[in-house]
Amino acid sequence: MKKSLGVKPYLFPMPVLMIATYDENGTVDVMNMAWGGICSDNMVALNIFEGHKTSENIKNRKAFTISVADIDHMAEADFFGMVSASDDIRKFERTGMHALKSENVDAPIIEEFPLTLECKVVEAVNTPSGFPEIHLARVLLPHLPIFLENCLIHNADILPIPHVTVQFSWPSTVCYLIHSGI
Ligand SMILES: Cc1cc2nc3c(=O)[nH]c(=O)nc-3n(C[C@H](O)[C@H](O)[C@H](O)COP(=O)(O)O)c2cc1C
């Protein structure tokens, strides 16, 4: 016998993703995102509210980077989900984090986060449910800090990251920490 618990997003964990973009003046914005992730071997999907500055930036630049939030930067990750760059143009600057320009996509790479995926938008879909926009993007290159390079298992699609990552849980809206170390 099985009991129905109702429709809820039970596929846990949901890594808290940091979506980094440039605005129309080249100012860096980073947004916290739980409703997004890998949707095929080289594709990601973001489910995003169209009122966010990040949504505007992605439409203009057709690119973004995704990083995974780690425990060392939990406060900054939280801040990126609470404040909009539409209200505070100095949003990113206030965190004291550092960004460098990607050589492959028109988006910034946040130096302090452990893993970054560079992404180019291939399709944007408006949906009647959930957040109104879904952006599908192709992942071009992963970036790892030098000290993590040895963690790559060559010839396999496995990328163990020895970091404690921040995970999101709905509807409790609790953020968990998960150790995915080796
Ligand atoms: C844990 C967490 C998860 C979030 N997930 C999403 C999401 O999946 N999609 C979305 O549109 N907004 C999401 N948000 C809200 C945005 O991060 C927030 O509104 C942010 O201030 C937008 O910043 P921006 O206007 O500078 O782009 C989330 C916020 C938090 C705290």
Ligand as a Chemical Component Dictionary entry (heavy atoms), coordinates in Angstrom:
data_LIG
# 
_chem_comp.id                   LIG 
_chem_comp.type                 NON-POLYMER 
_chem_comp.pdbx_formal_charge   0 
_chem_comp.three_letter_code    LIG 
# 
loop_
_chem_comp_atom.comp_id 
_chem_comp_atom.atom_id 
_chem_comp_atom.alt_atom_id 
_chem_comp_atom.type_symbol 
_chem_comp_atom.charge 
_chem_comp_atom.model_Cartn_x 
_chem_comp_atom.model_Cartn_y 
_chem_comp_atom.model_Cartn_z 
_chem_comp_atom.pdbx_ordinal 
LIG C1  C1  C 0 16.136 30.289 -1.633  1  
LIG C2  C2  C 0 15.609 31.182 -2.734  2  
LIG C3  C3  C 0 15.270 30.631 -3.969  3  
LIG C4  C4  C 0 14.764 31.430 -5.009  4  
LIG N1  N1  N 0 14.440 30.850 -6.206  5  
LIG C5  C5  C 0 13.944 31.605 -7.209  6  
LIG C6  C6  C 0 13.610 30.995 -8.469  7  
LIG O1  O1  O 0 13.799 29.799 -8.676  8  
LIG N2  N2  N 0 13.090 31.801 -9.437  9  
LIG C7  C7  C 0 12.879 33.146 -9.266  10 
LIG O2  O2  O 0 12.407 33.808 -10.183 11 
LIG N3  N3  N 0 13.214 33.764 -8.072  12 
LIG C8  C8  C 0 13.745 33.017 -7.057  13 
LIG N4  N4  N 0 14.096 33.618 -5.868  14 
LIG C9  C9  C 0 13.903 35.065 -5.699  15 
LIG C10 C10 C 0 15.068 35.933 -6.240  16 
LIG O3  O3  O 0 16.338 35.397 -5.890  17 
LIG C11 C11 C 0 14.962 37.356 -5.654  18 
LIG O4  O4  O 0 13.708 37.911 -5.965  19 
LIG C12 C12 C 0 16.090 38.287 -6.108  20 
LIG O5  O5  O 0 16.060 39.444 -5.293  21 
LIG C13 C13 C 0 16.024 38.741 -7.568  22 
LIG O6  O6  O 0 17.145 39.558 -7.811  23 
LIG P1  P1  P 0 17.314 40.489 -9.119  24 
LIG O7  O7  O 0 16.063 41.347 -9.238  25 
LIG O8  O8  O 0 18.550 41.321 -8.826  26 
LIG O9  O9  O 0 17.472 39.578 -10.293 27 
LIG C14 C14 C 0 14.608 32.840 -4.818  28 
LIG C15 C15 C 0 14.967 33.405 -3.578  29 
LIG C16 C16 C 0 15.459 32.590 -2.547  30 
LIG C17 C17 C 0 15.858 33.220 -1.237  31 
# 
loop_
_chem_comp_bond.comp_id 
_chem_comp_bond.atom_id_1 
_chem_comp_bond.atom_id_2 
_chem_comp_bond.value_order 
_chem_comp_bond.pdbx_ordinal 
LIG C1  C2  SING 1  
LIG C2  C3  SING 2  
LIG C2  C16 DOUB 3  
LIG C3  C4  DOUB 4  
LIG C4  N1  SING 5  
LIG C4  C14 SING 6  
LIG N1  C5  DOUB 7  
LIG C5  C6  SING 8  
LIG C5  C8  SING 9  
LIG C6  O1  DOUB 10 
LIG C6  N2  SING 11 
LIG N2  C7  SING 12 
LIG C7  O2  DOUB 13 
LIG C7  N3  SING 14 
LIG N3  C8  DOUB 15 
LIG C8  N4  SING 16 
LIG N4  C9  SING 17 
LIG N4  C14 SING 18 
LIG C9  C10 SING 19 
LIG C10 O3  SING 20 
LIG C10 C11 SING 21 
LIG C11 O4  SING 22 
LIG C11 C12 SING 23 
LIG C12 O5  SING 24 
LIG C12 C13 SING 25 
LIG C13 O6  SING 26 
LIG O6  P1  SING 27 
LIG P1  O7  DOUB 28 
LIG P1  O8  SING 29 
LIG P1  O9  SING 30 
LIG C14 C15 DOUB 31 
LIG C15 C16 SING 32 
LIG C16 C17 SING 33 
# 
